[in-house]
């Protein structure tokens, strides 16, 4: 009987489409984020544009004048992006608030950087 319950639970969890674990009951992930399984990630990274999205705080993190900032909306230079058309990477095994530490360890040498971009108003 236990095996039947476990199998039924697994089928429901993995067979019924995406499942995102979140603290908010009314939270839906952004339109561009479609998990294909149980997601235990906090951040996704857009390497082409060098910014992150925090699924737990529902905010974008990006460099603005050399400083990491966190906002609910992207700055004007990214407003016309269709994020459904761009690749993103799930940031696994990192749940801390300080994205700068993660970025410097994993993505700082990827080429494109907006560190010298003037701060937007």
C-alpha distances in whole Angstrom, upper triangle without the diagonal:
4,5,5,6,9,10,11,12,14,15,17,18,20,21,22,25,27,26,28,27,30,32,33,31,34,35,34,35,39,39,40,37,34,31,29,26,25,28,29,32,35,38,39,42,45,47,50,51,50,48,44,42,40,37,36,40,40,44,46,47,50,53,56,60,58,56,52,51,48,49,47,49,50,54,57,57,53,53,53,51,48,45,43,45,45,43,41,39,36,37,34,34,37,36,40,42,45,45,48,47,44,47,50,47,46,48,51,53,51,55,55,56,57,58,62,61,63,61,60,61
4,5,5,6,9,10,11,12,14,15,16,18,19,21,24,25,23,25,25,28,29,31,29,32,32,32,33,36,37,38,34,32,28,27,23,22,25,25,29,32,35,36,39,42,44,47,48,47,45,41,39,37,34,33,37,38,41,43,44,47,50,53,56,55,52,49,48,45,46,44,46,48,51,54,54,51,51,51,48,46,43,41,43,43,41,39,36,33,34,31,31,34,33,36,39,42,42,45,44,41,44,46,44,42,45,48,50,48,52,52,52,54,55,58,58,60,58,57,59
4,5,5,6,8,10,10,12,14,15,16,17,20,22,23,22,25,24,28,29,31,30,32,32,32,32,36,36,36,33,30,27,25,21,21,24,25,28,31,34,35,38,41,42,45,46,45,43,40,38,36,33,33,37,37,40,42,43,46,49,52,56,54,52,48,48,45,46,44,46,47,51,53,53,49,49,50,47,44,41,39,41,41,39,37,35,32,33,30,30,33,33,36,39,41,41,44,43,40,42,45,43,41,43,47,48,47,50,50,51,53,54,57,57,59,57,57,58
4,5,5,6,8,10,10,12,14,15,16,18,21,22,21,24,24,27,29,31,29,31,31,31,31,35,35,35,32,29,26,24,21,21,24,25,29,32,34,35,38,41,43,45,46,46,44,40,38,36,33,33,37,37,40,42,43,46,50,53,56,54,52,49,48,45,45,43,45,46,50,52,53,49,49,49,46,43,40,38,41,41,38,37,35,32,34,31,31,34,34,37,40,42,42,45,44,41,44,46,44,42,44,48,49,47,51,51,52,53,54,58,57,59,57,57,58
4,6,5,6,9,10,11,12,14,15,16,19,21,19,22,21,24,26,27,25,28,28,28,29,32,33,33,30,27,25,23,20,19,22,23,27,29,32,33,36,39,41,44,45,44,42,38,36,34,31,30,34,34,37,39,41,44,48,50,54,52,50,46,45,42,43,40,42,44,48,50,50,47,47,47,44,42,39,37,39,39,37,35,34,31,32,29,29,32,31,35,37,40,39,43,42,39,42,44,42,41,42,46,48,46,49,49,50,51,52,56,55,57,55,54,55
4,5,5,6,9,10,10,12,14,15,18,19,17,20,19,23,24,26,25,27,27,27,27,31,31,32,28,25,22,20,17,16,19,20,24,27,29,30,34,36,38,41,42,41,39,35,33,31,28,28,32,32,35,37,39,42,45,48,51,49,47,43,43,40,41,39,41,42,46,48,48,45,45,45,42,40,37,35,37,37,34,33,31,28,29,26,26,29,28,32,34,37,37,40,39,36,38,41,39,37,39,43,44,43,46,46,47,48,49,53,52,54,52,52,53
4,5,5,6,9,10,11,11,14,16,18,17,20,20,24,26,28,26,28,28,27,27,30,30,31,27,24,21,19,16,16,19,21,24,27,30,30,33,36,38,40,41,41,39,36,34,32,29,29,33,33,36,37,39,42,45,48,51,50,48,44,44,41,41,39,41,42,46,48,48,44,44,44,41,39,36,33,36,36,33,32,30,27,29,26,27,30,30,33,36,38,37,41,40,37,39,42,40,37,39,43,44,42,46,46,47,48,49,53,52,54,53,52,54
4,5,5,6,9,10,10,12,15,17,16,19,19,23,25,26,24,26,26,25,26,29,29,30,27,23,21,19,16,16,19,21,25,27,30,30,34,36,38,40,41,41,39,35,33,32,28,29,32,32,35,37,39,42,45,48,51,50,48,44,43,40,40,38,40,41,45,47,47,43,43,43,40,38,35,33,35,35,33,32,30,28,29,27,28,31,30,34,36,39,38,41,41,38,40,43,41,39,40,44,45,43,46,46,47,48,50,53,52,54,52,51,53
4,5,5,6,9,10,11,14,15,13,16,16,19,21,23,21,23,23,22,23,26,27,27,24,21,19,17,14,13,16,18,21,24,27,27,31,33,35,38,39,38,36,32,30,28,25,25,29,29,32,34,35,38,42,45,48,47,44,41,40,37,37,35,37,38,42,44,44,41,41,41,38,35,33,31,33,33,31,29,28,25,26,24,25,27,26,30,32,35,34,38,37,34,36,40,38,36,37,41,42,41,44,44,44,45,47,50,49,51,49,48,49
4,5,5,6,8,10,12,13,12,15,16,19,22,23,22,24,23,22,22,25,26,26,22,19,16,14,11,11,14,16,20,23,25,25,29,31,33,35,36,36,34,31,28,27,24,24,28,28,31,32,34,37,40,43,46,45,43,39,39,36,36,34,36,37,41,43,43,39,39,39,36,34,31,29,31,31,29,27,25,23,24,22,23,25,25,29,31,34,33,36,35,32,34,37,35,33,35,38,40,38,41,41,42,43,45,48,47,49,48,47,48
4,5,5,5,8,10,12,13,16,17,21,23,24,23,24,24,22,22,25,25,25,22,19,16,14,12,12,16,18,21,24,26,26,29,31,34,36,37,37,35,32,29,28,25,26,29,29,32,33,35,38,41,44,48,46,44,41,40,37,37,35,36,37,41,43,43,39,39,39,36,33,30,28,30,31,29,27,26,24,26,24,25,28,28,31,33,36,35,38,38,34,36,39,37,35,36,40,41,39,42,42,43,44,46,49,48,50,49,48,49
4,6,5,6,9,11,10,14,15,18,21,21,19,21,21,19,20,23,23,24,21,18,15,13,11,11,15,17,20,23,25,25,29,31,33,35,36,36,34,30,28,27,23,24,27,27,30,31,34,36,40,43,46,45,43,39,38,35,35,32,34,35,39,41,41,38,37,37,35,32,29,27,29,30,28,27,26,23,25,24,25,27,27,30,32,35,34,37,37,34,35,39,37,35,36,40,41,39,42,41,42,43,45,48,47,49,47,46,47
4,6,6,8,8,7,11,12,15,18,19,18,19,18,17,17,21,21,21,18,15,12,11,8,8,11,14,17,19,22,22,25,27,30,32,33,32,30,27,25,23,20,21,24,24,27,28,30,33,37,39,43,42,40,36,35,32,32,30,31,32,36,38,39,35,35,35,32,29,27,25,27,27,25,24,22,20,22,20,21,23,23,26,28,31,30,33,33,30,32,35,34,31,32,36,38,36,39,38,39,40,41,45,44,46,44,43,44
4,6,7,8,8,12,13,17,20,21,20,21,20,18,18,20,20,20,17,14,11,9,6,7,11,14,17,20,21,21,24,26,28,30,31,31,29,26,24,23,20,22,25,24,27,28,30,33,36,39,42,41,39,36,35,32,32,30,31,32,36,38,38,34,34,34,31,28,25,23,25,25,23,22,21,18,21,19,21,23,23,27,29,31,30,33,33,30,31,34,33,30,31,35,36,34,37,37,37,39,40,44,43,45,43,43,44
4,6,9,10,14,16,19,23,23,21,22,21,19,19,21,21,21,18,15,13,10,9,11,14,17,20,23,24,23,26,28,30,32,33,33,31,29,26,26,23,24,27,26,29,30,32,35,38,41,45,43,42,38,37,35,34,32,33,33,37,39,39,35,35,34,32,28,26,23,26,26,24,24,23,21,24,22,24,27,27,30,32,34,33,36,36,33,34,37,36,33,34,37,39,36,39,38,40,41,43,46,45,47,45,44,46
4,7,8,12,15,18,21,21,19,19,18,16,17,19,18,19,17,13,12,10,9,11,14,17,19,22,23,23,26,27,30,31,32,33,30,28,25,24,21,22,25,24,27,28,31,34,37,40,43,42,41,37,36,33,32,29,30,31,35,37,37,33,33,32,30,27,24,22,24,25,24,23,23,21,24,23,25,27,26,30,31,34,32,36,36,33,34,37,36,33,34,37,39,36,39,38,39,40,42,45,43,45,44,42,44
4,7,10,13,16,19,19,18,18,17,14,14,16,15,15,13,9,8,7,7,9,12,15,17,19,20,19,22,23,26,28,29,29,27,24,22,22,18,20,23,21,24,25,28,30,34,36,40,39,37,34,33,30,29,26,27,28,32,33,33,30,29,29,26,23,21,18,21,22,20,20,20,18,21,20,23,24,24,28,29,31,29,33,33,30,31,34,33,30,31,34,36,33,36,35,35,36,38,41,40,42,40,39,40
4,7,10,13,16,16,15,16,14,11,10,13,13,13,10,7,5,5,5,7,8,12,13,16,17,16,19,20,23,25,26,26,24,21,18,18,14,16,19,18,21,22,24,27,30,33,36,36,34,30,29,26,26,23,24,25,29,31,31,27,27,27,24,21,18,16,19,20,18,17,17,15,17,17,20,21,21,24,25,27,26,29,30,26,27,31,30,27,27,31,33,30,33,32,32,33,35,38,37,39,37,36,37
4,7,10,13,14,13,14,12,10,10,13,14,15,11,9,7,8,6,5,7,10,12,14,16,16,19,21,24,26,27,26,24,20,18,16,13,14,17,16,20,21,23,26,30,33,36,35,33,29,28,25,25,22,24,25,29,31,31,28,27,28,25,23,20,19,22,22,20,18,17,15,17,16,18,19,18,22,23,26,24,28,28,25,26,30,29,27,27,31,33,31,33,32,33,33,35,38,37,39,37,36,37
4,6,10,11,11,12,10,8,8,11,13,14,10,9,7,10,8,6,5,8,9,10,12,13,17,19,22,24,24,24,21,17,14,13,9,10,14,13,16,18,20,23,27,29,33,32,30,26,25,21,21,19,21,22,26,29,29,25,25,26,24,22,19,18,21,20,19,17,16,13,15,14,16,16,15,18,19,22,21,25,25,22,24,27,26,24,25,28,30,29,31,30,30,31,32,35,34,36,33,33,34
4,7,9,10,12,10,10,10,14,16,17,13,13,11,13,11,8,7,7,9,10,13,14,18,21,24,26,26,25,22,18,15,13,10,9,13,13,16,18,20,24,27,30,33,32,29,26,24,21,21,19,22,24,27,30,31,27,27,29,26,24,21,21,24,23,22,19,18,14,15,14,15,15,13,17,18,21,20,24,24,22,24,27,26,25,26,29,31,30,33,32,31,32,33,36,35,36,34,33,34
4,6,7,9,7,9,9,13,16,17,14,14,13,16,14,11,10,9,10,9,12,15,18,21,24,26,26,24,21,17,14,11,8,7,10,10,14,17,19,22,26,28,31,30,27,24,22,19,19,17,20,22,25,28,29,26,26,28,25,24,21,21,25,24,23,20,19,16,16,16,16,16,13,15,16,19,19,23,23,21,23,27,26,25,26,28,31,30,33,31,30,30,31,35,33,34,32,31,31
4,7,9,8,11,12,15,18,20,17,18,17,19,18,15,13,12,13,12,15,17,21,24,27,29,28,26,23,19,16,13,10,7,10,11,15,18,20,23,27,28,32,31,28,24,22,19,19,17,20,23,26,29,30,28,27,29,28,27,24,24,28,27,26,23,22,19,19,18,18,17,14,16,16,19,20,24,24,23,25,28,28,27,28,30,33,32,35,33,32,32,32,36,34,35,32,31,31
4,6,5,9,11,14,17,19,17,18,17,20,19,16,15,15,15,14,16,18,22,24,27,29,28,27,23,20,16,14,11,9,10,10,14,18,20,24,27,28,32,31,28,25,23,19,18,16,19,22,25,28,30,27,26,28,26,25,23,23,27,27,26,23,23,20,21,21,21,20,17,19,18,21,22,25,26,25,26,30,30,29,29,32,35,34,36,34,33,32,33,36,34,35,32,31,30
4,6,9,12,15,17,20,17,18,17,20,19,16,16,16,17,16,19,21,24,26,30,32,30,30,26,23,19,17,13,12,13,13,17,20,23,27,30,32,35,35,32,28,26,22,21,18,21,24,28,30,32,29,27,29,28,26,24,24,28,28,27,25,25,22,23,23,24,23,20,22,22,25,25,29,30,28,30,33,33,32,32,35,38,36,39,37,36,35,36,39,37,38,35,33,33
4,7,10,13,15,18,16,17,17,20,20,18,17,18,18,17,19,20,24,25,29,30,29,29,25,22,18,16,13,13,13,12,16,19,22,26,29,30,34,34,31,28,25,21,20,16,19,22,25,27,29,26,25,26,25,24,22,22,26,26,26,24,25,22,23,24,25,24,21,23,22,26,25,29,30,29,30,33,34,32,32,35,37,36,38,36,35,34,35,38,36,36,33,31,31
4,7,9,12,14,13,14,14,17,17,16,14,15,15,14,15,17,20,21,25,27,25,25,21,18,15,13,10,9,10,9,13,16,19,22,26,27,31,31,28,24,22,18,17,14,16,19,22,25,26,23,22,24,22,21,19,19,23,23,23,20,21,19,20,21,22,21,19,20,20,23,22,26,27,25,26,30,30,29,28,31,34,32,34,32,31,30,32,34,32,33,30,29,29
4,7,9,11,10,10,12,15,15,14,13,15,15,14,15,15,18,19,23,24,23,24,20,17,14,13,10,11,12,10,13,15,19,22,25,27,31,31,28,25,23,19,17,14,16,18,22,24,25,22,20,21,20,18,16,16,19,20,20,18,19,17,19,20,22,21,19,22,21,24,22,26,28,25,26,30,30,28,27,30,33,31,33,30,30,29,31,34,32,33,30,29,29
4,6,8,6,8,9,13,14,13,11,13,12,12,12,12,15,16,19,21,20,20,17,14,10,10,7,10,11,8,11,13,16,19,23,24,28,28,26,22,20,17,16,13,14,16,19,21,22,19,18,19,17,15,13,13,16,16,16,14,15,14,16,17,19,19,17,20,19,21,20,23,25,22,23,26,27,25,24,27,29,27,29,27,27,26,28,31,29,30,28,26,27
4,5,5,8,11,14,16,16,14,16,14,13,12,11,14,14,18,18,17,18,15,13,10,11,9,12,12,9,10,11,15,17,21,22,26,26,24,21,19,16,14,11,11,13,17,18,19,15,14,15,13,12,9,10,13,14,14,13,15,14,16,18,21,20,19,21,20,22,20,23,25,22,22,26,27,24,23,25,28,25,27,25,24,24,26,29,26,28,26,24,25
4,6,7,11,14,16,17,16,18,17,16,15,13,15,15,18,19,18,19,17,15,12,14,12,15,16,12,14,14,18,19,23,25,28,29,27,24,22,19,17,14,14,14,18,19,20,16,15,15,13,10,8,8,11,12,14,13,16,16,18,20,23,23,22,24,23,25,23,26,28,25,24,28,29,26,25,27,29,27,28,25,26,25,28,30,28,29,28,26,27
4,6,10,13,15,16,15,17,15,15,14,11,12,12,15,15,15,16,14,13,11,13,12,16,16,13,14,13,16,18,21,23,27,27,26,22,21,19,17,15,14,14,17,18,18,14,14,14,11,8,6,5,8,9,10,10,12,13,16,18,22,21,21,23,22,24,21,24,26,23,22,26,26,23,22,24,26,23,24,22,23,23,26,28,26,28,26,25,26
4,6,10,12,13,11,13,12,12,11,9,11,12,15,16,16,17,15,12,10,11,10,13,15,12,13,13,16,18,21,24,27,27,26,22,21,18,18,15,15,15,19,21,21,17,17,17,14,12,9,8,11,11,10,9,11,10,13,15,18,18,18,21,20,22,19,22,24,21,21,24,24,22,21,24,25,23,25,23,23,24,26,29,27,29,28,26,28
4,6,9,11,10,13,13,14,13,11,14,14,18,19,19,20,18,16,13,14,12,15,17,15,17,17,19,21,25,27,31,30,29,26,25,22,21,19,19,19,23,24,24,20,20,20,17,14,11,9,12,13,12,11,12,11,15,16,19,20,20,23,23,25,22,25,26,23,23,27,27,24,23,26,28,25,27,26,27,27,29,32,31,33,31,30,32
4,6,7,7,10,10,12,13,11,14,15,18,20,21,21,19,16,14,14,12,15,17,16,18,18,20,22,26,29,32,31,30,26,25,23,22,20,21,21,25,27,27,23,23,23,20,18,14,13,15,15,13,12,11,10,13,13,16,17,18,21,22,24,21,25,25,22,22,26,25,22,22,26,27,25,27,27,27,28,30,33,32,34,33,32,34
4,7,8,12,13,15,16,14,17,18,20,22,23,23,22,19,18,18,15,18,21,19,21,22,24,26,29,32,35,34,33,29,29,26,26,24,25,25,28,30,30,26,26,26,23,20,17,15,17,17,15,14,13,12,15,15,18,20,20,24,25,27,24,28,28,24,25,28,27,24,24,28,29,27,29,29,30,31,33,36,35,37,36,35,37
4,6,9,11,14,16,15,18,20,22,24,25,25,23,20,18,18,15,17,21,20,22,23,24,27,30,33,36,35,33,30,29,27,27,25,26,27,30,32,32,28,29,29,26,23,20,18,20,20,18,16,15,12,15,14,16,18,19,22,24,26,24,27,27,24,25,28,27,24,25,29,30,28,31,30,31,33,34,38,37,39,37,37,39
4,7,9,12,14,15,18,20,23,25,26,25,23,20,18,17,14,15,18,18,21,22,23,26,29,32,36,34,32,29,28,25,26,24,26,26,30,32,32,29,29,30,27,24,21,20,22,22,19,17,15,12,14,13,14,16,16,20,22,24,23,26,26,23,24,28,26,24,25,28,30,28,31,31,31,33,34,37,36,39,37,36,38
4,6,9,11,11,15,17,20,22,23,22,20,16,14,13,10,12,15,15,17,18,20,22,26,29,32,30,29,25,25,22,22,21,23,23,27,29,29,26,26,27,24,22,19,18,21,19,17,14,12,9,11,10,11,13,13,16,18,20,19,22,22,19,21,24,23,21,21,25,27,25,28,28,28,29,30,34,33,35,33,33,35
4,7,10,11,15,18,20,23,23,22,19,16,14,12,10,11,14,15,17,18,19,22,25,28,31,29,27,23,23,21,22,21,23,24,27,30,30,27,28,29,26,24,21,21,23,21,19,16,13,9,10,8,9,10,9,13,15,18,17,20,20,17,19,22,21,19,20,24,26,25,28,28,27,29,29,33,32,34,33,33,34
4,6,8,11,14,17,20,20,18,16,12,11,9,8,9,12,13,14,15,15,18,21,24,27,26,24,20,20,18,19,18,20,20,24,27,27,23,25,26,23,22,18,19,21,19,16,13,10,7,6,6,7,8,7,11,13,15,13,17,17,14,15,19,18,16,17,20,23,21,24,24,24,25,26,29,29,31,29,29,31
4,7,10,14,16,19,18,16,14,10,8,6,5,6,9,10,11,12,12,15,18,21,24,23,20,17,17,14,16,15,17,18,21,24,24,21,23,24,22,21,18,19,21,19,17,13,11,8,7,8,9,7,6,9,10,12,11,14,15,12,14,17,17,16,16,19,22,21,24,23,22,23,23,27,26,28,26,26,28
4,7,10,12,15,15,13,10,6,5,5,6,8,10,10,10,9,9,12,15,18,22,20,18,14,14,12,14,14,15,15,18,21,21,18,20,21,19,18,15,16,18,16,14,10,9,6,5,8,10,8,8,10,10,11,9,12,13,11,11,15,15,13,13,16,19,18,20,19,19,19,20,24,23,25,23,23,25
4,7,10,12,12,11,9,6,5,7,8,11,12,11,11,10,10,12,15,18,22,20,19,15,15,14,15,14,15,14,17,20,19,16,18,19,16,15,12,13,15,12,10,6,5,5,5,9,12,11,11,13,13,14,11,14,15,12,12,15,16,13,12,15,18,16,18,17,17,18,19,23,22,24,23,23,25
4,6,9,9,7,6,4,7,9,11,14,15,13,12,10,9,10,13,16,19,18,17,14,15,14,15,15,15,14,16,19,17,14,17,18,15,15,11,13,14,11,9,5,5,6,7,11,13,12,13,15,14,14,11,12,14,11,10,13,14,11,10,12,14,12,15,13,13,15,16,20,19,22,21,21,24
4,6,6,6,5,6,8,12,13,17,17,15,13,10,10,10,13,16,18,18,17,15,15,15,15,16,15,12,15,16,15,12,14,15,12,12,9,11,11,8,6,5,7,9,10,14,17,16,17,18,18,17,13,15,17,14,12,15,16,13,11,13,14,12,13,11,12,13,16,18,17,20,20,20,23
4,5,5,7,9,12,15,17,20,20,19,17,13,12,11,13,16,18,17,17,15,17,17,18,19,18,15,16,18,16,13,17,17,14,15,12,14,13,9,8,7,8,11,11,15,18,17,19,19,19,18,14,15,16,14,11,13,14,11,8,10,11,8,10,8,10,12,14,17,17,20,20,21,24
4,6,8,11,13,17,19,22,22,20,18,15,14,12,14,16,18,17,19,17,18,18,19,20,18,15,15,17,14,12,15,15,11,13,11,13,11,8,8,8,11,14,15,18,21,20,22,23,22,21,17,17,19,17,14,16,18,15,11,13,13,10,10,8,10,11,14,16,15,19,19,20,23
4,6,9,12,15,18,21,20,18,15,12,11,9,10,12,15,15,15,14,15,15,16,17,15,11,12,13,10,9,12,13,10,12,11,14,13,9,10,10,12,15,15,19,22,20,21,22,20,19,15,15,18,16,13,16,18,15,12,13,14,11,11,8,8,9,12,14,12,16,16,16,19
4,7,11,14,16,19,18,17,14,11,9,7,8,11,13,12,13,11,13,13,15,16,15,12,13,15,13,11,15,16,13,15,13,16,15,12,11,10,11,13,13,17,19,17,18,18,17,16,12,12,14,13,9,12,14,12,9,9,11,9,10,7,7,8,10,13,12,15,15,16,19
4,7,10,13,16,15,13,11,7,6,5,7,10,13,13,12,9,10,10,11,13,12,9,11,14,12,10,13,15,13,14,12,15,15,12,12,10,11,12,12,16,18,15,16,16,15,14,10,11,14,12,10,13,15,13,10,11,14,12,13,11,10,10,12,15,13,16,15,15,18
4,7,10,12,12,11,8,6,5,6,10,13,16,15,14,10,10,9,11,11,12,10,13,16,15,13,15,17,14,15,12,15,16,13,12,9,9,10,9,13,15,13,13,13,12,12,8,11,13,11,10,13,15,13,11,13,16,14,16,14,13,13,15,18,17,19,17,18,20
4,6,9,9,7,6,4,6,9,12,15,18,18,16,12,11,9,10,9,10,10,13,16,16,13,14,16,14,14,11,14,16,13,13,10,10,10,10,13,15,13,12,13,12,13,10,13,15,13,13,16,18,16,15,17,20,18,20,18,17,16,18,21,19,21,19,19,21
4,5,6,6,5,6,7,11,14,17,20,19,17,13,12,9,10,10,12,12,16,19,19,17,17,20,18,18,15,17,19,17,16,13,12,11,10,12,14,11,10,11,9,11,10,13,15,13,13,17,18,17,16,18,21,20,22,21,19,19,20,23,22,23,21,21,22
4,6,5,7,9,11,14,18,20,24,23,20,17,15,12,12,11,13,14,18,21,22,18,19,21,19,18,15,16,19,17,16,13,13,11,11,12,14,12,11,12,12,14,13,17,18,16,17,20,21,19,19,21,24,23,25,24,23,22,24,27,25,27,24,24,25
4,6,8,11,12,16,19,21,25,24,21,17,16,12,13,12,15,16,20,23,24,21,21,24,22,21,18,20,23,21,20,17,16,13,13,14,14,12,10,11,10,13,13,17,18,16,18,21,22,21,21,23,26,25,28,26,25,24,25,28,27,28,25,25,26
4,5,9,10,14,17,19,22,22,19,15,13,9,10,9,12,14,17,20,22,19,19,22,21,21,18,20,23,21,21,18,18,16,15,17,17,14,12,12,10,13,13,16,18,17,18,21,22,22,21,23,26,26,28,26,24,23,23,26,25,25,23,22,22
4,7,10,13,17,18,22,22,19,16,13,10,9,6,9,12,15,18,19,17,16,19,17,17,15,17,20,19,19,16,16,15,15,17,18,16,14,15,13,15,14,17,20,18,19,22,23,22,21,23,26,25,27,24,23,22,23,26,24,25,22,21,21
4,7,10,13,15,18,18,16,12,10,6,5,4,7,9,12,15,16,14,14,17,16,17,14,17,19,18,18,15,16,15,15,18,19,16,14,14,12,13,12,15,18,17,16,20,21,20,19,20,24,23,24,21,20,19,19,22,20,21,18,17,18
4,7,10,12,15,15,13,10,8,6,5,6,7,6,9,13,13,11,12,15,13,15,12,15,17,15,16,13,14,14,14,17,19,16,15,15,13,13,11,13,16,15,14,17,19,18,16,17,21,19,20,18,16,15,16,19,17,18,16,15,16
4,7,9,13,12,10,6,6,5,7,9,10,9,10,14,14,12,14,17,15,17,15,18,19,17,16,14,14,14,13,16,18,15,14,13,11,10,8,10,13,12,11,14,16,15,14,14,18,17,18,16,14,13,13,16,15,16,14,14,16
4,6,10,9,8,5,6,7,9,11,11,9,9,12,12,11,13,16,15,17,15,19,19,16,16,14,15,16,15,18,20,17,17,16,13,12,9,10,13,13,11,13,16,15,13,13,16,15,15,13,10,9,10,12,11,13,11,12,14
4,6,6,5,4,6,9,11,14,14,11,10,13,12,12,15,18,17,20,18,22,22,19,19,17,18,19,17,21,22,19,19,18,15,13,11,9,13,14,11,12,16,15,13,12,15,15,14,12,8,6,6,9,8,10,9,10,13
4,5,5,6,7,10,11,14,13,11,9,12,11,12,15,18,18,21,20,23,24,21,22,20,21,22,21,24,25,22,22,20,17,15,14,12,16,17,14,16,19,19,16,15,18,18,17,14,11,8,7,8,7,7,5,7,10
4,6,8,9,13,15,18,17,15,12,14,13,15,18,21,21,24,23,27,27,24,24,23,24,25,24,27,28,25,25,23,20,17,16,14,17,19,16,16,20,20,18,15,18,18,17,15,11,8,6,6,5,5,4,8,11
4,7,9,13,15,19,18,16,14,17,16,17,20,22,22,25,23,27,27,24,24,22,22,23,22,25,25,22,22,20,18,15,13,11,14,16,13,13,16,17,15,12,15,16,15,13,10,7,4,6,7,8,8,11,14
4,6,10,13,16,16,15,14,17,16,17,20,23,22,25,23,26,27,24,24,22,22,22,20,23,24,20,20,17,15,12,11,9,12,14,12,13,16,17,15,14,17,18,18,16,12,10,8,10,10,10,9,11,13
4,7,10,14,14,13,13,16,16,16,18,21,20,22,20,24,24,22,21,19,19,19,17,20,20,17,17,14,11,9,8,7,11,12,10,12,15,15,14,13,16,17,17,15,12,11,9,12,12,13,11,12,15
4,7,10,11,10,10,14,15,14,16,19,19,21,19,23,24,21,22,19,20,20,18,21,22,18,17,15,12,11,10,10,14,15,13,15,18,18,17,16,20,20,20,18,15,13,12,14,13,13,10,11,12
4,7,9,9,10,14,15,14,15,19,18,20,18,21,23,20,21,18,18,18,17,20,20,17,15,14,11,11,10,11,15,15,14,17,19,19,18,18,22,21,22,20,17,15,15,18,16,16,13,13,14
4,5,7,8,12,14,13,13,16,16,18,16,20,21,20,21,18,19,19,19,22,23,20,18,17,14,14,14,15,18,18,17,20,23,22,20,21,24,23,24,21,19,17,17,19,17,17,14,12,13
4,7,10,13,15,13,12,15,15,16,15,18,20,19,20,18,19,19,19,22,23,20,19,18,15,17,16,18,21,20,20,23,25,24,22,23,26,25,26,23,21,19,20,22,20,20,17,15,15
4,7,9,11,9,8,12,12,13,13,16,18,17,19,17,19,19,20,23,25,22,21,21,18,19,17,19,22,22,20,23,26,24,22,23,26,24,24,21,20,17,19,21,18,18,15,13,13
4,7,8,6,6,10,9,12,11,15,16,15,17,15,18,19,19,23,25,22,21,21,19,19,16,18,21,20,18,21,24,22,20,20,23,21,21,18,16,14,16,18,15,15,13,11,13
4,6,6,6,10,11,14,14,18,18,17,19,18,20,22,22,25,27,25,24,23,21,20,18,18,22,22,19,22,25,24,21,21,23,22,21,17,15,13,15,15,12,12,10,8,9
4,5,5,8,10,13,14,18,18,17,20,20,23,24,25,28,31,28,28,27,24,24,22,22,26,25,23,25,28,26,23,23,25,23,22,19,17,14,17,17,13,13,12,8,10
4,6,8,9,13,14,17,17,16,18,18,21,23,24,28,30,27,28,27,25,24,21,21,25,24,21,23,26,24,21,21,22,20,19,15,14,11,14,14,11,12,11,9,12
4,6,6,9,10,13,13,12,15,15,18,20,21,25,27,25,25,25,23,22,20,20,24,22,20,22,25,23,20,20,22,19,19,15,14,12,15,16,13,14,14,12,14
4,6,9,10,13,14,14,17,17,20,22,23,27,29,27,27,27,24,24,22,23,26,25,23,25,28,26,23,24,25,23,22,19,18,16,19,20,16,17,16,13,15
4,6,9,12,12,12,16,17,20,22,24,28,31,29,29,29,27,27,24,25,29,27,25,27,30,27,24,25,26,24,23,19,19,18,21,22,18,19,19,16,18
4,6,9,8,9,12,13,17,19,21,24,28,26,26,27,25,25,22,23,26,24,22,25,27,24,21,22,24,21,20,17,18,17,20,21,18,20,19,17,19
4,5,6,7,11,12,16,18,21,24,27,26,26,28,26,27,23,25,28,25,23,26,28,25,22,24,25,22,22,19,20,20,23,24,22,23,23,21,23
4,5,5,8,9,12,14,17,20,23,22,23,24,23,24,20,22,25,22,20,24,25,22,20,22,23,20,20,18,19,19,22,24,21,23,23,21,23
4,6,8,9,13,15,18,20,24,24,24,26,25,26,23,25,27,24,23,26,27,24,22,24,25,22,23,21,22,22,25,27,25,27,26,25,27
4,7,10,13,16,19,22,25,25,26,28,27,27,24,26,28,25,23,26,27,24,21,23,24,20,21,19,21,21,24,26,24,27,26,25,27
4,7,10,13,16,19,23,22,23,25,25,24,21,22,24,21,19,22,23,20,17,20,20,17,17,16,17,18,21,23,22,24,24,23,26
4,7,10,13,16,20,19,21,23,23,23,19,21,22,19,17,20,21,17,15,18,18,15,16,15,17,18,21,24,22,25,25,25,28
4,7,9,12,16,16,17,19,19,19,16,18,19,16,14,18,18,15,13,16,17,14,16,15,16,18,20,23,22,25,24,24,27
4,6,9,13,13,15,17,18,18,14,16,17,14,13,16,15,12,11,15,16,14,16,16,17,19,21,24,23,26,26,26,28
4,6,10,10,12,15,16,16,13,16,16,13,13,16,16,13,13,16,18,16,19,19,19,21,22,26,25,28,27,27,29
4,7,7,9,11,13,13,10,13,13,9,10,14,12,10,11,14,16,15,18,18,18,20,21,25,24,27,26,26,29
4,6,8,11,14,15,13,15,14,11,13,15,14,12,13,17,19,18,21,22,22,24,24,28,28,31,29,30,32
4,7,9,13,13,12,15,13,10,13,15,13,12,15,18,20,20,23,24,23,25,25,29,29,32,30,31,33
4,6,9,10,9,12,10,8,11,13,12,11,13,16,19,19,22,22,21,23,22,26,27,29,27,28,30
4,7,9,9,12,12,10,13,15,14,14,16,18,21,22,25,24,23,24,24,27,27,29,27,28,29
4,6,7,10,9,9,12,14,14,14,16,18,21,22,24,24,22,23,22,25,26,27,25,26,27
4,6,9,9,10,12,14,15,16,16,17,21,22,24,23,21,21,20,23,23,24,22,23,24
4,5,6,7,9,11,12,13,14,14,18,19,21,20,18,18,17,20,21,22,20,21,23
4,5,5,6,9,10,10,11,11,15,16,18,17,15,15,15,18,19,20,19,20,22
4,5,5,6,9,10,10,9,13,14,16,16,13,14,12,16,17,18,17,19,21
4,6,5,6,9,10,10,13,15,17,18,16,17,15,19,20,22,21,23,25
4,6,5,6,8,9,12,13,16,16,15,17,16,20,21,23,22,24,26
4,5,5,5,6,9,10,13,13,11,13,12,16,17,20,19,21,24
4,6,6,5,8,10,12,13,12,14,12,16,18,20,20,22,25
4,6,7,9,11,14,15,14,17,16,19,21,24,24,26,29
4,6,8,9,12,13,13,16,16,19,21,24,24,26,29
4,6,6,9,10,10,13,13,16,18,21,21,23,26
4,6,8,9,8,11,10,14,15,19,19,21,25
4,6,8,9,12,12,15,17,20,21,24,27
4,6,8,12,13,15,17,20,22,23,27
4,6,10,11,13,15,18,20,22,26
4,7,9,11,12,15,17,18,22
4,5,8,9,12,14,16,19
4,5,5,9,10,12,16
4,6,8,10,12,16
4,6,9,12,15
4,6,9,12
4,6,9
4,7
4
